[in-house]
Amino acid sequence: MIEREPVVKDHQQIRRALDTYVVGVLWDMAHVLGVPMPDDARKPQVLDHLSRFLGEPAHLQVLAVRLSPAQWSLLRQPDLTTKTTWLLALRDHLLATGLPQDGAVSQIAELLQLGALLPTRASQLGKLSLDGDLRPELVEVTTLPSIQRAALDRPVLPPPPIAASREPAMAVSASFADMQRQVFLVLQSASTSPLRISNQGYPYKNDVARLAQSIASGRLAANAPKQKKAKQPASPVDPKLWFVLALLIDAPFVSTVAATYAPKPEAQAFLTAPLPAQAKQLTQLWLDSVWDDLHRIPTLDISDGGEEPYRFAWDVAEIPESHIPTRERLRTARKTVVETLRSCLTDGQSRGGWQDVAALARAVARSNPEFLVPFGRVVGYYNTYYSPRQEDDAYYLQISRRGQMGREALIRRGHDWMDVEGAFVAQVIAEPLHWLGLGDVAPGDGRPTAFRLTPLGRHVLLDEPYVETTAATGPTLVVQPSFELIVMDASRNLDLVARLDQFAERQSLDRAAIYRLTRQSVVAGLQRGLEGEQIIRELETNARASLPQNVRYSIAEWTRQYERYHLRRRTALLECESAAELERYLGDRQVSPYLVKRLSATTALVDVRQVPALAAALGQLGRYPPITDYAKPVRKSLRFIDAVTLEVPARFDDPYQRFRLGQFAELAVTSGHSHTYRLTAKAARRSGALKVPVDDFVSFIRRYADAAVSTDTLLYLRGWAGEIKSVRTVDVVGFIVPMEAQWSVLLGVPEVAAVAPLIVTPTLALATHEQAQRLRKLLAERGIDSATTALGEVQPSQVNVIARPSSPSVPAPTPPAAPPEPARPAGSVVQLAGSPESIRATLQVAVRHKRPVTLGLFDQKRQPVSIRVQPIQVYKMEGEWYLDAKCFECDDVHVMLIKAIAAALPEGGEY
């Protein structure tokens, strides 16, 4: 952290600050501090002695004896050493703790007289005397770094316990079950019909009104019959609903993607969590939420121009020249109230008894009176003398008393701290802590007078153990023959309530939840992926008894009718990533008209004529799904990674392609971008058992792949499928003759031709062991010796092999037995690859002897090719070697980088 430089940092600055006092104040300061001073000392000498004394250890010892805890609290203010502050702010700080006006001013005057505070700007009225002309609104002060360090090192006394209150005549008990019900209904309703989010970050008013009506009736909005009704004026939305929305808007189990507000799958884990865990999570969400407790204070009028009902939930104003706290300061203020409450409730009696709300507010004032609105904020100037605007600074700006007019509506800062900051403390107790089930309240005139933490509140706020009452041992669900379902204690069985929402129509949700089984609701559950037996098992497990006979029979019959086969010649399907996403589409008023019926948890049937309209409706929600016509094959949707590995981009994935690949391959890896398949022997044998020929699968691959099927892939498939029989091996002897006696010359001898060896290249022939003995004898008679050589000692130039390109599905043709001049087809000599230095040397010799050369290269698709060229020159430029050569195929001169040439084979053998 970068520390800012202190305002007062040397003796000369201290001297200039002290020069703002009259001489009498300086003499009094020296006397009180015990600074020795000559009797005939003049003002410069007094200033010199005091400036050298202030901030030293002797000065700190005097302050330790003379200053009160409230004065040390003032000196701990972080702004004093890094910038100046007005005495007005320090005075208001003391007034908020309960001191009267005269007492606050006298304590500040004592700080000035003891040198704990130093003025940095003199009064416009002249030198300060500290007797009767101390005007807090006209003086700026600071302190010395050593004094503030001493203040920070002093132990902070814990706040005293809150004063206990008598048993109130009337009390309102808190219930967390009501908050559970509100949260559950909001999440369930948003899962079927997501709330739209505006650019400002809050839900649309119409969507909230619809949600409020759904909660009031206890039914899901999506389950209500769709019939046109006369437009009626919207009823006011319960503030508790706005409170729940403010808590959930940033919850980790709620998504706000694509400008919609809908629960994530993790919301089910929250609903099924234990009650204490739910309370703790909601309390933390409230502390960090966008909820504005200040606008909810019934005795205050906040003049920020906000429109109900949003202004007390989302639109926290940040108006210049205003004392309305920002959203971040509201979060800090809530946490300050809770932390003070925790530190004050220290003993067991105070934790469980009634406490005075005003006493809690005074405890907050003692610890941090500026927790909501900072004091001493000077806003501009009002005359030519550049004096602060005293009138505006003496009152809260944009905050006034509700129901009052004129000056009676103004609230003085510091004097009326309990009317604003104290009212904020009472508001936190009255609504959020009460709504969350953490505290009972005793209502008063506009604000609660007393509060008492509930066992749940003591667990959440004070970390006391929480013992939940024993749940009933009877069945949690009652199934009536009239198809009515009753959950006896809904707040303790929210997970069961959530599961019943999948296949039953909710009638009401209060302490008990009432549902009704209908054919439409069961079919909706089947469309979500449930099974009839699964529904029956769910009901019987929670009812702990067999279902009534008519209920069981009806569920089975509705399931049988739903599962009948239907043949549709032309159809369109909407495939979603999750069941929750399809739920949102079925509840959306713009998308649902185009969905004929739900077929599975993630698939819905679409009228093929409405596909363009459905795509447009999804586009308005920020969704642009790819439209796939399965009747047309997708070109180049497959890519070979190697001979047995195929990659399919996710955008080209479709059921038919998945089925065909599954005949010979297994799905190895899947991600959001692509799917990887591997050809396996097990899949190939399974396809062979199903009589699926390899050629059929190869034809499919050739239609979809972006490249030809390699020979290696065909070998794998035909070998695994058993189409290629076993390979026979024969022991043979290879005869390598020099270029001067090529086999085309030797075969001119009738005795040699009678042996009939297998000619592979002009210099290589293969023979059996019997043929090899006869050949050795015939060659020896003609003076040609033969010697046995290991295969690794044979040089490629001795064999003179040029690899021929192979067709993907047709084997390479056998070369002629003894061609007069070997043909140079387009191919690759990569298997004869050498180092760049050897290739360069070969090319330099070819240039010198003017001999053609066959070059081995790789094309853009990394396929090996060979070209026949006439080298012209080899040269070096900018550190790289290049070749200029004339191509015999295109009759053009090419410039090639030598290190990009894989191999160079001179014609006619070595030179």
Secondary structure, DSSP 8 states (H G I E B T S, - for coil): ------S--SHHHHHHHHTTB-HHHHHHHHHHHT----TT--HHHHHHHHHHHTTSHHHHHHHHHH--HHHHHHHT-TTTTTS-EEHHHHHHHHHHTT--HHHHHHHHHHHHHTTSSEEEE-BTTBSB-SSS---GGG-EEE--HHHHHHHHHS---------B----SS-B---HHHHHHHHHHHHHHHHHS-EEB-TTSSB-HHHHHHHHHHHHHTS-GGGS--------------HHHHHHHHHHTT-TTEE-GGGEEEE-TTHHHHHTS-HHHHHHHHHHHHHTS---SGGG-TTEEE-S---TTGGGTT-----TT-----HHHHHHHHHHHHHHHHHH--SHHHHHS-EEHHHHHHHHHHH-TTSSS-S-----B-STT--B-HHHHTB-SSEEETT--GGGG--BTTTTHHHHHHHHHHHHHHTHHHHTTSEEEE--SSS-SEEEE-HHHHHHHH----------SS-SEEE-TTSEEEES-GGG-HHHHHHHTTTSEEEEESSSEEEE--HHHHHHHHHTT--HHHHHHHHHHHHTS---HHHHHHHHHHHHHHTS----SS-EEEE-SSHHHHHHHHH-TTTGGGEEEE-SSSEEEE-GGGHHHHHHHHHHTT-------TTS--TT-BEEEETTEEEEEGGG--HHHHHHHHHHEEEEEE-SSEEEEEE-HHHHHHHHHTT--HHHHHHHHHHHBSS---HHHHHHHHHHHT-S--------EEEE--GGG-HHHHTTSHHHHHH--EEEETTEEEE-HHHHHHHHHHHHHTT-------GGG--HHHHT-------SSS------SS-SS----S---GGG---HHHHHHHHHHHHHHT--EEEEEE-TTS-EEEEEEEEEEEEEETTEEEEEEEETTT--EEEEEGGG--EEEETTS--
